[in-house]
Amino acid sequence: MLVTTMVMSAMLNLHSIAEIQSQEKIVAEFPAAIVQNHSNDPKVFVDRGKEYIDQQEYEKAIANFNRAIELAPKFAKAYFNRGAAYGLLGQSEKEIADYSRAIELNPQSAETYVARGKAYARLLEYAEAIADFDRAIELDPQSANAYYNRGLAYQTLRQDEKANADFNRAIELNMNNEVIRKGIKIH
């Protein structure tokens, strides 16, 4: 009886392992199947590109965003996400160019102005960065991210009064954000 139970248990484990491996194969092949079945849908390529960013496979992400742009040259999200991938590769000029194109296509996106402002700040182009954060705040006065990043730019420029005002506003808007609360350094 004990041997039979052990054999049954082993068979169930083998079955479970085979089932798990089969499921893993399905999960691995799923994105390709979706793309194949929706090969003319730029949203599918943007979604897959975002997945590649999550996996830190930035070149593959860019290839997917390129395909989305080929299919829909006026798809702002494709440019936005490709810009993010370029930024993660340290290619700030291409990042800014893509954010600028996304802004041309969707000038009401506060998020894109914040992203481009952060790219300008990494290049030490603070006047441009602050102008983008200002525009983001005009579009979305509740954007803690815009206030926080503008505060960082002001802080770098040693404009502490403006920096403190922006940090305080960011905290008011988003008290639960640890990055904002812990990231604030006063000179």
VOBA-1610 file (N, C-alpha, C; in pm, whole numbers, padded with zeros to 5 digits, always signed):
BEGIN
Met+00082-00119+00000Met+00000+00000+00000Met+00087+00125+00000Leu+00194+00124+00082Leu+00284+00238+00089Leu+00352+00260-00045Val+00393+00150-00111Val+00459+00161-00241Val+00362+00219-00343Thr+00238+00172-00342Thr+00138+00222-00434Thr+00115+00371-00413Thr+00109+00414-00290Thr+00089+00556-00258Thr+00208+00637-00308Met+00329+00584-00288Met+00449+00655-00332Met+00452+00665-00485Val+00416+00556-00554Val+00414+00557-00700Val+00309+00656-00750Met+00191+00656-00689Met+00086+00748-00728Met+00131+00893-00705Ser+00195+00915-00591Ser+00244+01050-00560Ser+00348+01094-00661Ala+00439+01005-00696Ala+00542+01037-00795Ala+00479+01066-00931Met+00378+00987-00969Met+00312+01009-01096Met+00240+01143-01098Leu+00176+01178-00987Leu+00109+01306-00978Leu+00210+01420-00988Asn+00326+01402-00921Asn+00431+01505-00928Asn+00481+01520-01071Leu+00504+01409-01141Leu+00548+01415-01279Leu+00443+01483-01366His+00316+01446-01341His+00208+01509-01416His+00206+01659-01388Ser+00223+01697-01261Ser+00223+01839-01224Ser+00340+01912-01288Ile+00457+01850-01290Ile+00574+01912-01352Ile+00550+01931-01501Ala+00497+01828-01566Ala+00468+01839-01710Ala+00364+01947-01735Glu+00264+01954-01648Glu+00161+02056-01664Glu+00219+02196-01646Ile+00305+02212-01547Ile+00368+02342-01522Ile+00456+02379-01641Gln+00534+02284-01691Gln+00619+02313-01807Gln+00535+02351-01928Ser+00422+02281-01944Ser+00333+02314-02055Ser+00276+02455-02039Gln+00237+02491-01917Gln+00185+02624-01891Gln+00293+02731-01914Glu+00416+02700-01871Glu+00525+02795-01892Glu+00549+02817-02041Lys+00538+02710-02120Lys+00556+02722-02264Lys+00447+02808-02325Ile+00324+02787-02279Ile+00212+02866-02329Ile+00233+03013-02295Val+00274+03042-02170Val+00297+03180-02129Val+00409+03242-02211Ala+00515+03165-02236Ala+00628+03217-02313Ala+00589+03246-02458Glu+00503+03161-02515Glu+00464+03177-02654Glu+00346+03271-02673Phe+00276+03303-02565Phe+00155+03383-02574Phe+00176+03518-02640Pro+00279+03598-02599Pro+00296+03728-02664Pro+00315+03719-02815Ala+00392+03621-02860Ala+00413+03605-03003Ala+00283+03568-03073Ala+00203+03485-03010Ala+00075+03446-03070Ala-00018+03566-03080Ile-00020+03649-02976Ile-00104+03768-02981Ile-00060+03859-03094Val+00071+03883-03102Val+00122+03971-03206Val+00092+03914-03344Gln+00108+03783-03359Gln+00080+03721-03488Gln-00067+03738-03526Asn-00156+03723-03429Asn-00299+03735-03456Asn-00345+03879-03470His-00264+03974-03422His-00300+04116-03428His-00183+04196-03486Ser-00126+04145-03593Ser-00001+04202-03646Ser-00016+04342-03702Asn-00137+04391-03716Asn-00158+04528-03766Asn-00211+04622-03658Asp-00210+04578-03534Asp-00261+04659-03424Asp-00142+04720-03349Pro-00120+04851-03363Pro-00003+04913-03298Pro-00009+04903-03146Lys-00127+04896-03087Lys-00139+04886-02941Lys-00075+04757-02890Val-00086+04651-02968Val-00026+04523-02929Val+00126+04537-02923Phe+00183+04607-03019Phe+00328+04625-03019Phe+00373+04716-02905Val+00294+04817-02873Val+00327+04903-02759Val+00321+04822-02630Asp+00217+04741-02614Asp+00206+04659-02494Asp+00323+04562-02482Arg+00359+04500-02592Arg+00471+04406-02587Arg+00601+04482-02560Gly+00617+04600-02617Gly+00735+04681-02589Gly+00746+04715-02442Lys+00633+04748-02380Lys+00633+04777-02237Lys+00673+04655-02156Glu+00630+04538-02200Glu+00671+04414-02132Glu+00823+04395-02144Tyr+00878+04424-02260Tyr+01023+04414-02277Tyr+01096+04514-02188Ile+01039+04633-02170Ile+01101+04728-02077Ile+01102+04669-01937Asp+00991+04609-01896Asp+00985+04546-01763Asp+01089+04437-01748Gln+01123+04371-01858Gln+01224+04264-01857Gln+01365+04320-01882Gln+01378+04450-01892Gln+01503+04520-01917Gln+01566+04480-02051Glu+01481+04449-02148Glu+01526+04418-02283Glu+01488+04537-02371Tyr+01567+04644-02357Tyr+01532+04773-02415Tyr+01539+04774-02567Glu+01633+04704-02626Glu+01642+04701-02773Glu+01519+04634-02832Lys+01475+04525-02770Lys+01354+04458-02817Lys+01233+04548-02799Ala+01230+04622-02689Ala+01121+04716-02666Ala+01118+04820-02777Ile+01234+04877-02809Ile+01242+04979-02913Ile+01195+04923-03047Ala+01234+04800-03078Ala+01190+04738-03204Ala+01037+04730-03209Asn+00974+04697-03098Asn+00828+04691-03095Asn+00765+04828-03107Phe+00823+04928-03041Phe+00770+05064-03055Phe+00789+05114-03197Asn+00902+05078-03259Asn+00924+05116-03400Asn+00813+05057-03488Arg+00779+04930-03463Arg+00675+04866-03543Arg+00540+04936-03521Ala+00512+04973-03397Ala+00387+05044-03369Ala+00384+05178-03443Ile+00498+05246-03448Ile+00505+05375-03517Ile+00491+05357-03668Glu+00547+05248-03721Glu+00528+05218-03864Glu+00380+05201-03896Leu+00309+05132-03807Leu+00167+05105-03828Leu+00080+05227-03804Ala+00122+05312-03709Ala+00041+05430-03673Ala+00135+05545-03641Pro+00180+05617-03743Pro+00279+05723-03723Pro+00234+05837-03632Lys+00107+05844-03600Lys+00058+05951-03511Lys+00014+05897-03375Phe+00068+05783-03337Phe+00034+05718-03210Phe+00130+05769-03101Ala+00087+05870-03026Ala+00173+05937-02928Ala+00230+05841-02825Lys+00151+05743-02781Lys+00201+05649-02678Lys+00321+05568-02726Ala+00326+05540-02854Ala+00441+05467-02908Ala+00568+05551-02896Tyr+00557+05678-02929Tyr+00673+05768-02917Tyr+00711+05786-02770Phe+00611+05803-02685Phe+00637+05820-02542Phe+00714+05701-02486Asn+00666+05581-02516Asn+00730+05461-02461Asn+00866+05434-02524Arg+00880+05464-02652Arg+01012+05449-02714Arg+01109+05548-02650Gly+01062+05670-02622Gly+01145+05767-02554Gly+01191+05715-02418Ala+01101+05652-02345Ala+01137+05594-02215Ala+01246+05487-02231Ala+01231+05403-02333Ala+01332+05299-02357Ala+01467+05360-02392Tyr+01466+05463-02477Tyr+01592+05531-02510Tyr+01654+05590-02383Gly+01571+05647-02297Gly+01623+05702-02173Gly+01689+05596-02086Leu+01630+05478-02081Leu+01688+05369-02002Leu+01819+05319-02061Leu+01838+05344-02190Leu+01965+05310-02255Leu+02067+05424-02246Gly+02026+05536-02185Gly+02115+05651-02174Gly+02125+05733-02300Gln+02030+05717-02391Gln+02029+05791-02517Gln+01932+05909-02505Ser+01976+06009-02427Ser+01888+06120-02391Ser+01841+06203-02509Glu+01925+06222-02610Glu+01882+06302-02725Glu+01766+06235-02797Lys+01775+06104-02817Lys+01665+06031-02882Lys+01543+06029-02791Glu+01566+06018-02662Glu+01458+06021-02565Glu+01380+06152-02578Ile+01452+06263-02576Ile+01389+06395-02585Ile+01318+06412-02719Ala+01379+06364-02826Ala+01316+06375-02959Ala+01182+06301-02960Asp+01179+06182-02901Asp+01053+06106-02899Asp+00950+06171-02808Tyr+00991+06222-02694Tyr+00894+06292-02609Tyr+00841+06417-02679Ser+00929+06486-02752Ser+00885+06605-02826Ser+00783+06568-02932Arg+00807+06457-03000Arg+00709+06413-03102Arg+00578+06372-03035Ala+00586+06306-02921Ala+00464+06269-02849Ala+00386+06393-02807Ile+00458+06498-02767Ile+00393+06624-02729Ile+00327+06689-02850Glu+00394+06685-02965Glu+00332+06739-03088Glu+00199+06670-03116Leu+00197+06539-03094Leu+00078+06460-03125Leu-00028+06470-03016Asn+00014+06492-02893Asn-00079+06502-02780Asn-00029+06609-02684Pro-00052+06736-02717Pro+00002+06846-02636Pro-00063+06861-02499Gln-00163+06781-02469Gln-00231+06791-02340Gln-00182+06687-02239Ser-00073+06617-02270Ser-00023+06512-02182Ser+00078+06567-02082Ala+00032+06592-01960Ala+00122+06639-01854Ala+00233+06538-01828Glu+00199+06411-01835Glu+00296+06304-01811Glu+00415+06313-01906Thr+00388+06346-02031Thr+00495+06355-02130Thr+00584+06476-02103Tyr+00525+06587-02062Tyr+00606+06703-02026Tyr+00696+06671-01906Val+00645+06599-01808Val+00727+06561-01692Val+00841+06471-01738Ala+00811+06373-01822Ala+00916+06281-01869Ala+01024+06356-01946Arg+00983+06446-02035Arg+01082+06522-02110Arg+01161+06615-02018Gly+01094+06675-01920Gly+01163+06760-01824Gly+01269+06683-01747Lys+01237+06561-01708Lys+01336+06478-01638Lys+01456+06447-01728Ala+01429+06425-01856Ala+01538+06399-01951Ala+01627+06523-01965Tyr+01564+06639-01976Tyr+01643+06764-01983Tyr+01726+06781-01856Ala+01669+06751-01742Ala+01742+06767-01615Ala+01864+06674-01611Arg+01849+06552-01664Arg+01965+06460-01668Arg+02077+06516-01755Leu+02040+06598-01854Leu+02139+06661-01940Leu+02185+06797-01885Leu+02138+06829-01763Leu+02172+06955-01696Leu+02116+07077-01768Glu+02011+07057-01844Glu+01943+07166-01914Glu+01822+07206-01830Tyr+01850+07278-01722Tyr+01748+07305-01621Tyr+01642+07404-01666Ala+01678+07502-01748Ala+01576+07597-01796Ala+01469+07523-01876Glu+01512+07432-01964Glu+01417+07352-02042Glu+01337+07259-01951Ala+01406+07200-01854Ala+01338+07109-01761Ala+01229+07183-01685Ile+01264+07298-01630Ile+01167+07374-01551Ile+01050+07419-01639Ala+01079+07459-01762Ala+00970+07498-01854Ala+00874+07381-01876Asp+00928+07260-01891Asp+00840+07143-01909Asp+00761+07111-01782Phe+00825+07123-01666Phe+00751+07099-01542Phe+00643+07204-01522Asp+00674+07329-01558Asp+00573+07435-01551Asp+00452+07401-01638Arg+00479+07356-01760Arg+00369+07322-01852Arg+00289+07203-01799Ala+00358+07105-01742Ala+00289+06990-01684Ala+00196+07035-01571Ile+00243+07128-01491Ile+00161+07178-01379Ile+00042+07259-01433Glu+00062+07334-01540Glu-00051+07404-01602Glu-00158+07305-01648Leu-00113+07195-01707Leu-00206+07095-01759Leu-00270+07012-01648Asp-00192+06984-01543Asp-00240+06902-01432Asp-00189+06959-01300Pro-00263+07053-01242Pro-00220+07116-01118Pro-00209+07019-00999Gln-00258+06897-01016Gln-00251+06797-00909Gln-00135+06701-00927Ser-00043+06730-01017Ser+00069+06640-01046Ser+00182+06657-00944Ala+00179+06572-00843Ala+00286+06574-00743Ala+00421+06549-00809Asn+00423+06464-00909Asn+00546+06430-00980Asn+00607+06554-01046Ala+00525+06638-01106Ala+00576+06760-01170Ala+00633+06856-01066Tyr+00561+06875-00956Tyr+00612+06964-00851Tyr+00742+06910-00792Tyr+00744+06780-00766Tyr+00864+06719-00708Tyr+00986+06736-00798Asn+00969+06705-00925Asn+01082+06715-01018Asn+01123+06860-01043Arg+01028+06951-01046Arg+01065+07091-01058Arg+01140+07135-00933Gly+01097+07086-00818Gly+01168+07114-00694Gly+01313+07066-00698Leu+01333+06947-00754Leu+01470+06896-00768Leu+01554+06986-00858Ala+01494+07034-00966Ala+01567+07124-01057Ala+01602+07254-00984Tyr+01506+07311-00914Tyr+01534+07433-00838Tyr+01640+07408-00731Gln+01633+07293-00666Gln+01731+07261-00563Gln+01872+07255-00622Thr+01885+07194-00738Thr+02015+07186-00805Thr+02067+07325-00840Leu+01976+07415-00874Leu+02014+07552-00908Leu+02029+07639-00783Arg+02016+07578-00665Arg+02029+07647-00537Arg+01921+07755-00517Gln+01807+07731-00577Gln+01691+07819-00556Gln+01602+07752-00451Asp+01655+07754-00328Asp+01597+07674-00220Asp+01454+07713-00184Glu+01421+07841-00190Glu+01285+07882-00156Glu+01184+07822-00254Lys+01217+07829-00383Lys+01128+07769-00484Lys+01125+07617-00469Ala+01242+07558-00442Ala+01248+07413-00425Ala+01161+07370-00308Asn+01172+07438-00195Asn+01093+07402-00077Asn+00943+07416-00104Ala+00906+07522-00175Ala+00764+07541-00207Ala+00712+07425-00293Asp+00791+07384-00390Asp+00749+07272-00475Asp+00745+07141-00398Phe+00845+07117-00314Phe+00846+06994-00234Phe+00724+06991-00141Asn+00695+07104-00078Asn+00578+07110+00010Asn+00450+07081-00066Arg+00439+07136-00185Arg+00319+07111-00267Arg+00311+06964-00308Ala+00424+06906-00344Ala+00426+06764-00382Ala+00382+06677-00265Ile+00427+06712-00146Ile+00387+06636-00027Ile+00238+06652+00000Glu+00188+06774-00013Glu+00044+06798+00007Glu-00039+06714-00089Leu+00009+06703-00212Leu-00066+06629-00314Leu-00054+06479-00299Asn+00057+06433-00241Asn+00080+06289-00237Asn+00160+06253-00113Met+00097+06260+00003Met+00163+06231+00131Met+00213+06087+00140Asn+00151+05996+00068Asn+00186+05855+00080Asn+00305+05814-00005Asn+00357+05904-00086Asn+00467+05868-00174Asn+00600+05876-00101Glu+00658+05760-00074Glu+00785+05752-00001Glu+00898+05821-00077Val+00898+05810-00210Val+01004+05872-00290Val+01004+06022-00267Ile+00887+06081-00267Ile+00877+06225-00247Ile+00919+06262-00105Arg+00867+06192-00006Arg+00897+06230+00132Arg+01043+06205+00168Lys+01102+06095+00123Lys+01240+06063+00158Lys+01341+06127+00063Gly+01296+06163-00057Gly+01388+06215-00157Gly+01420+06361-00141Ile+01349+06429-00055Ile+01369+06572-00038Ile+01489+06597+00053Lys+01587+06668-00002Lys+01707+06704+00074Lys+01717+06856+00076Ile+01731+06909+00192Ile+01743+07054+00206Ile+01891+07089+00224His+01936+07190+00152His+02076+07234+00162His+02096+07313+00289
//
